[in-house]
């Protein structure tokens, strides 16, 4: 078990929420090391939180405890859960925030956190990040086994994570995230394209269609694209990304999360 706990929330940094969570963790487990992934997830955007966690969790050492709280259902009947995979621990609400983890894990156990003696006394209805999830993460650092927090469950909530569909030389996918620069991340990956372009994805004759626009070829770096002309690139996390050099593609192209994307790999004559 690692002493490392990451935090991912929609709390922002103006209020006392994040500091209160950190204080609770350190009060119970002074040896904990806390790293912020982000606290700038759009308020109550569980999908954005799930995607951000997916992009970062395995960059940390094995045994890291990832504490993720974007929780529109706080205080309701939604369960607090602890997920255990072959390499990591995840603590948070059962609202789909760990959907990508469920998809990627080779081995998975999900526990309903019900052992209330690990919570703060008389937890309030609006701040489970401090009163339930932070103490559980701290007790994990202190060596409490996952099974002690509650029974395993199989009916945990999963978001609908879209999977690209391939038909011959065409792959259909969707925009699944827009980063702070306005770059549009799709669910089409290098692995999806590689079988169709054995000579190398970057060299393959590829067209990308999105929102009525046609993008010819894939760029090797952003500055290779002409300013004002949409470009496509395989980003450093392996996703097909649509961008505008030195511009915000999301706003300039008026493309939102969920937009359809079609990639066609032109076949050699």
C-alpha positions as a Markdown table, in Angstrom:
| # | Residue | x | y | z |
|---|---|---|---|---|
| 1 | Unk | 0.0 | 0.0 | 0.0 |
| 2 | Unk | 1.3 | 3.4 | -1.0 |
| 3 | Unk | 1.2 | 6.5 | 1.2 |
| 4 | Unk | 0.2 | 8.5 | -1.9 |
| 5 | Unk | -3.4 | 9.9 | -2.2 |
| 6 | Unk | -4.5 | 11.9 | -5.3 |
| 7 | Unk | -7.5 | 14.3 | -5.2 |
| 8 | Unk | -9.8 | 15.0 | -8.1 |
| 9 | Unk | -12.9 | 17.1 | -7.5 |
| 10 | Unk | -15.1 | 19.9 | -8.9 |
| 11 | Unk | -14.7 | 21.9 | -5.7 |
| 12 | Unk | -12.4 | 24.7 | -7.1 |
| 13 | Unk | -9.9 | 26.4 | -4.9 |
| 14 | Unk | -11.8 | 29.4 | -3.7 |
| 15 | Unk | -13.7 | 27.7 | -0.8 |
| 16 | Unk | -12.5 | 25.6 | 2.1 |
| 17 | Unk | -13.5 | 22.2 | 0.6 |
| 18 | Unk | -10.2 | 21.0 | -0.7 |
| 19 | Unk | -8.2 | 22.2 | 2.4 |
| 20 | Unk | -10.8 | 20.5 | 4.7 |
| 21 | Unk | -10.3 | 17.2 | 2.9 |
| 22 | Unk | -6.5 | 17.4 | 3.1 |
| 23 | Unk | -6.7 | 18.4 | 6.7 |
| 24 | Unk | -8.9 | 15.4 | 7.5 |
| 25 | Unk | -6.6 | 13.0 | 5.7 |
| 26 | Unk | -3.5 | 14.4 | 7.4 |
| 27 | Unk | -5.1 | 14.3 | 10.8 |
| 28 | Unk | -5.8 | 10.6 | 10.5 |
| 29 | Unk | -2.7 | 9.7 | 8.5 |
| 30 | Unk | 0.1 | 12.2 | 8.9 |
| 31 | Unk | 2.3 | 10.0 | 6.7 |
| 32 | Unk | 0.1 | 10.5 | 3.7 |
| 33 | Unk | 1.4 | 12.3 | 0.6 |
| 34 | Unk | -1.3 | 14.2 | -1.2 |
| 35 | Unk | -1.2 | 15.2 | -4.9 |
| 36 | Unk | -3.8 | 17.3 | -6.6 |
| 37 | Unk | -4.9 | 16.0 | -10.0 |
| 38 | Unk | -7.4 | 18.8 | -10.5 |
| 39 | Unk | -10.2 | 20.6 | -8.6 |
| 40 | Unk | -11.4 | 22.4 | -11.8 |
| 41 | Unk | -13.7 | 19.8 | -13.2 |
| 42 | Unk | -16.8 | 21.5 | -14.4 |
| 43 | Unk | -19.4 | 21.5 | -11.5 |
| 44 | Unk | -21.2 | 18.2 | -11.3 |
| 45 | Unk | -19.7 | 16.9 | -14.6 |
| 46 | Unk | -19.2 | 13.3 | -13.7 |
| 47 | Unk | -18.2 | 12.4 | -17.3 |
| 48 | Unk | -15.4 | 15.0 | -17.3 |
| 49 | Unk | -14.2 | 13.7 | -14.0 |
| 50 | Unk | -14.2 | 10.1 | -15.2 |
| 51 | Unk | -12.2 | 11.0 | -18.4 |
| 52 | Unk | -9.7 | 13.1 | -16.4 |
| 53 | Unk | -9.1 | 10.2 | -14.0 |
| 54 | Unk | -8.7 | 7.8 | -16.9 |
| 55 | Unk | -6.0 | 10.0 | -18.4 |
| 56 | Unk | -4.0 | 10.2 | -15.2 |
| 57 | Unk | -4.5 | 7.4 | -12.8 |
| 58 | Unk | -1.8 | 5.0 | -14.2 |
| 59 | Unk | 0.8 | 7.8 | -14.3 |
| 60 | Unk | 1.2 | 7.3 | -10.6 |
| 61 | Unk | 3.0 | 4.5 | -8.8 |
| 62 | Unk | 1.3 | 1.2 | -8.1 |
| 63 | Unk | -0.6 | 1.3 | -4.8 |
| 64 | Unk | -1.7 | 4.9 | -5.2 |
| 65 | Unk | -5.1 | 5.7 | -3.7 |
| 66 | Unk | -7.2 | 7.9 | -6.1 |
| 67 | Unk | -9.9 | 9.9 | -4.3 |
| 68 | Unk | -12.3 | 11.3 | -6.8 |
| 69 | Unk | -15.4 | 13.3 | -5.7 |
| 70 | Unk | -17.8 | 14.9 | -8.2 |
| 71 | Unk | -21.0 | 14.1 | -6.5 |
| 72 | Unk | -24.3 | 15.6 | -7.6 |
| 73 | Unk | -26.1 | 12.9 | -5.5 |
| 74 | Unk | -24.3 | 13.7 | -2.2 |
| 75 | Unk | -26.6 | 12.9 | 0.7 |
| 76 | Unk | -28.9 | 10.7 | -1.3 |
| 77 | Unk | -29.2 | 6.9 | -1.6 |
| 78 | Unk | -26.1 | 6.6 | -3.9 |
| 79 | Unk | -23.5 | 4.4 | -2.4 |
| 80 | Unk | -19.9 | 5.4 | -1.3 |
| 81 | Unk | -17.6 | 2.9 | -2.9 |
| 82 | Unk | -14.0 | 1.6 | -2.9 |
| 83 | Unk | -12.7 | 0.0 | -6.1 |
| 84 | Unk | -9.6 | -2.2 | -6.0 |
| 85 | Unk | -7.8 | -3.1 | -9.3 |
| 86 | Unk | -4.5 | -4.9 | -9.9 |
| 87 | Unk | -2.6 | -1.8 | -9.2 |
| 88 | Unk | -4.7 | 1.0 | -7.7 |
| 89 | Unk | -7.4 | 2.0 | -5.2 |
| 90 | Unk | -10.3 | 4.3 | -6.0 |
| 91 | Unk | -12.5 | 6.0 | -3.5 |
| 92 | Unk | -15.6 | 8.0 | -4.3 |
| 93 | Unk | -19.3 | 8.0 | -5.1 |
| 94 | Unk | -21.1 | 5.3 | -7.0 |
| 95 | Unk | -22.3 | 7.5 | -9.9 |
| 96 | Unk | -20.2 | 6.3 | -12.8 |
| 97 | Unk | -17.1 | 8.3 | -12.0 |
| 98 | Unk | -14.9 | 5.1 | -12.2 |
| 99 | Unk | -16.5 | 3.9 | -15.5 |
| 100 | Unk | -13.2 | 3.9 | -17.4 |
| 101 | Unk | -11.5 | 2.1 | -14.5 |
| 102 | Unk | -14.1 | -0.7 | -14.7 |
| 103 | Unk | -13.4 | -1.0 | -18.5 |
| 104 | Unk | -9.6 | -1.0 | -18.2 |
| 105 | Unk | -9.1 | -3.2 | -15.1 |
| 106 | Unk | -7.9 | -6.8 | -15.5 |
| 107 | Unk | -9.0 | -7.6 | -12.0 |
| 108 | Unk | -11.6 | -5.6 | -10.2 |
| 109 | Unk | -13.4 | -5.6 | -6.8 |
| 110 | Unk | -15.9 | -2.9 | -5.8 |
| 111 | Unk | -16.8 | -2.5 | -2.1 |
| 112 | Unk | -19.8 | -0.7 | -0.8 |
| 113 | Unk | -18.4 | 1.5 | 1.9 |
| 114 | Unk | -20.7 | 0.8 | 4.8 |
| 115 | Unk | -18.5 | 0.5 | 7.9 |
| 116 | Unk | -19.4 | 3.9 | 9.4 |
| 117 | Unk | -16.9 | 3.7 | 12.2 |
| 118 | Unk | -14.3 | 4.8 | 9.6 |
| 119 | Unk | -16.3 | 8.0 | 8.9 |
| 120 | Unk | -16.2 | 11.2 | 10.9 |
| 121 | Unk | -18.8 | 11.1 | 13.7 |
| 122 | Unk | -22.2 | 12.1 | 12.5 |
| 123 | Unk | -21.3 | 12.9 | 8.9 |
| 124 | Unk | -23.3 | 15.8 | 7.3 |
| 125 | Unk | -25.4 | 15.5 | 4.2 |
| 126 | Unk | -23.5 | 17.9 | 1.9 |
| 127 | Unk | -19.8 | 17.1 | 2.3 |
| 128 | Unk | -19.0 | 13.4 | 2.0 |
| 129 | Unk | -15.7 | 14.3 | 0.5 |
| 130 | Unk | -14.5 | 15.4 | 3.9 |
| 131 | Unk | -16.7 | 13.3 | 6.2 |
| 132 | Unk | -16.6 | 9.9 | 4.4 |
| 133 | Unk | -14.2 | 9.6 | 1.4 |
| 134 | Unk | -11.2 | 11.4 | 2.9 |
| 135 | Unk | -11.3 | 9.3 | 6.2 |
| 136 | Unk | -11.6 | 6.1 | 4.1 |
| 137 | Unk | -8.5 | 7.1 | 2.0 |
| 138 | Unk | -6.6 | 7.9 | 5.2 |
| 139 | Unk | -7.5 | 4.6 | 6.8 |
| 140 | Unk | -6.3 | 2.8 | 3.6 |
| 141 | Unk | -2.9 | 4.5 | 4.0 |
| 142 | Unk | -2.9 | 3.3 | 7.6 |
| 143 | Unk | -3.2 | -0.3 | 6.3 |
| 144 | Unk | -6.9 | -1.2 | 6.8 |
| 145 | Unk | -7.8 | -3.9 | 4.2 |
| 146 | Unk | -10.3 | -3.0 | 1.6 |
| 147 | Unk | -12.7 | -5.7 | 2.7 |
| 148 | Unk | -13.0 | -4.1 | 6.1 |
| 149 | Unk | -14.9 | -1.2 | 4.6 |
| 150 | Unk | -17.9 | -3.2 | 3.3 |
| 151 | Unk | -19.2 | -6.0 | 1.2 |
| 152 | Unk | -18.4 | -6.5 | -2.5 |
| 153 | Unk | -21.0 | -5.4 | -4.9 |
| 154 | Unk | -21.6 | -6.0 | -8.6 |
| 155 | Unk | -24.5 | -3.5 | -9.3 |
| 156 | Unk | -22.2 | -0.4 | -9.4 |
| 157 | Unk | -23.2 | 2.4 | -11.7 |
| 158 | Unk | -21.5 | 2.6 | -15.2 |
| 159 | Unk | -21.6 | 5.5 | -17.6 |
| 160 | Unk | -22.2 | 4.7 | -21.3 |
| 161 | Unk | -18.7 | 4.8 | -22.6 |
| 162 | Unk | -18.9 | 4.9 | -26.4 |
| 163 | Unk | -16.7 | 2.4 | -28.3 |
| 164 | Unk | -15.6 | 3.2 | -31.9 |
| 165 | Unk | -17.2 | 1.1 | -34.6 |
| 166 | Unk | -15.1 | -0.1 | -37.6 |
| 167 | Unk | -16.6 | -1.0 | -41.0 |
| 168 | Unk | -14.0 | -2.0 | -43.5 |
| 169 | Unk | -11.7 | 1.1 | -43.8 |
| 170 | Unk | -14.0 | 3.4 | -41.9 |
| 171 | Unk | -14.0 | 4.1 | -38.1 |
| 172 | Unk | -16.9 | 6.0 | -36.5 |
| 173 | Unk | -16.4 | 7.5 | -33.1 |
| 174 | Unk | -17.3 | 10.6 | -31.0 |
| 175 | Unk | -15.8 | 13.6 | -29.4 |
| 176 | Unk | -15.6 | 12.7 | -25.7 |
| 177 | Unk | -13.7 | 15.7 | -24.2 |
| 178 | Unk | -12.6 | 19.2 | -24.8 |
| 179 | Unk | -9.5 | 20.3 | -23.0 |
| 180 | Unk | -8.8 | 23.9 | -21.7 |
| 181 | Unk | -7.2 | 24.8 | -25.0 |
| 182 | Unk | -10.3 | 23.8 | -26.9 |
| 183 | Unk | -8.7 | 20.7 | -28.4 |
| 184 | Unk | -11.4 | 18.1 | -29.1 |
| 185 | Unk | -10.4 | 14.6 | -27.9 |
| 186 | Unk | -12.1 | 11.7 | -29.5 |
| 187 | Unk | -12.6 | 8.0 | -28.5 |
| 188 | Unk | -10.7 | 6.9 | -31.6 |
| 189 | Unk | -7.2 | 5.8 | -30.7 |
| 190 | Unk | -3.9 | 4.9 | -32.4 |
| 191 | Unk | -4.8 | 1.3 | -31.7 |
| 192 | Unk | -8.0 | 1.6 | -33.6 |
| 193 | Unk | -6.2 | 3.1 | -36.7 |
| 194 | Unk | -3.0 | 1.0 | -36.6 |
| 195 | Unk | -4.5 | -2.2 | -38.2 |
| 196 | Unk | -5.7 | -0.1 | -41.2 |
| 197 | Unk | -2.3 | 1.7 | -41.8 |
| 198 | Unk | 0.4 | -0.9 | -41.4 |
| 199 | Unk | 2.9 | 1.6 | -42.9 |
| 200 | Unk | 2.4 | 3.9 | -39.9 |
| 201 | Unk | -0.6 | 6.0 | -38.9 |
| 202 | Unk | 1.2 | 9.3 | -39.4 |
| 203 | Unk | 2.0 | 8.4 | -43.0 |
| 204 | Unk | -1.3 | 6.8 | -43.9 |
| 205 | Unk | -3.8 | 8.6 | -46.3 |
| 206 | Unk | -6.4 | 9.5 | -43.7 |
| 207 | Unk | -9.4 | 11.8 | -43.8 |
| 208 | Unk | -11.4 | 13.0 | -40.7 |
| 209 | Unk | -15.0 | 14.2 | -41.0 |
| 210 | Unk | -16.6 | 16.1 | -38.1 |
| 211 | Unk | -19.5 | 18.5 | -38.1 |
| 212 | Unk | -19.6 | 18.8 | -41.9 |
| 213 | Unk | -15.9 | 19.5 | -42.1 |
| 214 | Unk | -13.3 | 17.4 | -43.8 |
| 215 | Unk | -9.7 | 17.2 | -42.5 |
| 216 | Unk | -7.1 | 15.7 | -44.8 |
| 217 | Unk | -4.3 | 13.7 | -43.2 |
| 218 | Unk | -2.9 | 13.6 | -39.7 |
| 219 | Unk | -0.4 | 16.2 | -38.4 |
| 220 | Unk | 2.8 | 15.3 | -36.5 |
| 221 | Unk | 2.7 | 18.4 | -34.3 |
| 222 | Unk | 0.3 | 21.4 | -33.9 |
| 223 | Unk | 2.4 | 24.0 | -35.7 |
| 224 | Unk | 2.4 | 21.8 | -38.8 |
| 225 | Unk | -1.2 | 22.9 | -39.4 |
| 226 | Unk | -2.0 | 26.2 | -41.1 |
| 227 | Unk | -3.5 | 28.7 | -38.7 |
| 228 | Unk | -7.3 | 28.8 | -39.0 |
| 229 | Unk | -7.5 | 25.4 | -40.7 |
| 230 | Unk | -8.7 | 22.4 | -38.7 |
| 231 | Unk | -6.1 | 19.7 | -38.1 |
| 232 | Unk | -6.1 | 16.2 | -36.7 |
| 233 | Unk | -3.3 | 14.6 | -34.6 |
| 234 | Unk | -2.7 | 11.5 | -32.5 |
| 235 | Unk | -2.0 | 13.1 | -29.1 |
| 236 | Unk | 0.4 | 11.9 | -26.5 |
| 237 | Unk | -2.2 | 9.8 | -24.8 |
| 238 | Unk | -3.0 | 7.9 | -28.0 |
| 239 | Unk | -6.3 | 9.6 | -28.9 |
| 240 | Unk | -7.3 | 11.2 | -32.2 |
| 241 | Unk | -7.6 | 14.9 | -31.5 |
| 242 | Unk | -9.1 | 17.7 | -33.6 |
| 243 | Unk | -7.5 | 21.1 | -33.2 |
| 244 | Unk | -6.9 | 24.6 | -34.5 |
| 245 | Unk | -3.4 | 25.9 | -34.3 |
| 246 | Unk | -3.3 | 28.8 | -31.8 |
| 247 | Unk | -7.1 | 28.8 | -31.6 |
| 248 | Unk | -9.9 | 27.2 | -29.6 |
| 249 | Unk | -11.4 | 24.5 | -31.8 |
| 250 | Unk | -14.3 | 23.9 | -29.5 |
| 251 | Unk | -15.6 | 27.4 | -29.8 |
| 252 | Unk | -14.4 | 28.2 | -33.3 |
| 253 | Unk | -15.9 | 25.1 | -34.9 |
| 254 | Unk | -18.9 | 25.0 | -32.5 |
| 255 | Unk | -18.3 | 21.3 | -31.7 |
| 256 | Unk | -19.6 | 19.8 | -28.5 |
| 257 | Unk | -18.9 | 16.6 | -26.6 |
| 258 | Unk | -20.8 | 13.8 | -28.3 |
| 259 | Unk | -20.3 | 15.1 | -31.8 |
| 260 | Unk | -19.8 | 12.2 | -34.4 |
| 261 | Unk | -16.4 | 11.8 | -35.9 |
| 262 | Unk | -15.7 | 9.6 | -38.9 |
| 263 | Unk | -12.2 | 8.5 | -40.0 |
| 264 | Unk | -11.6 | 7.0 | -43.4 |
| 265 | Unk | -8.4 | 5.3 | -44.3 |
| 266 | Unk | -8.0 | 5.5 | -48.1 |
| 267 | Unk | -6.9 | 2.2 | -49.6 |
| 268 | Unk | -4.0 | 2.0 | -52.0 |
| 269 | Unk | -4.9 | 1.3 | -55.6 |
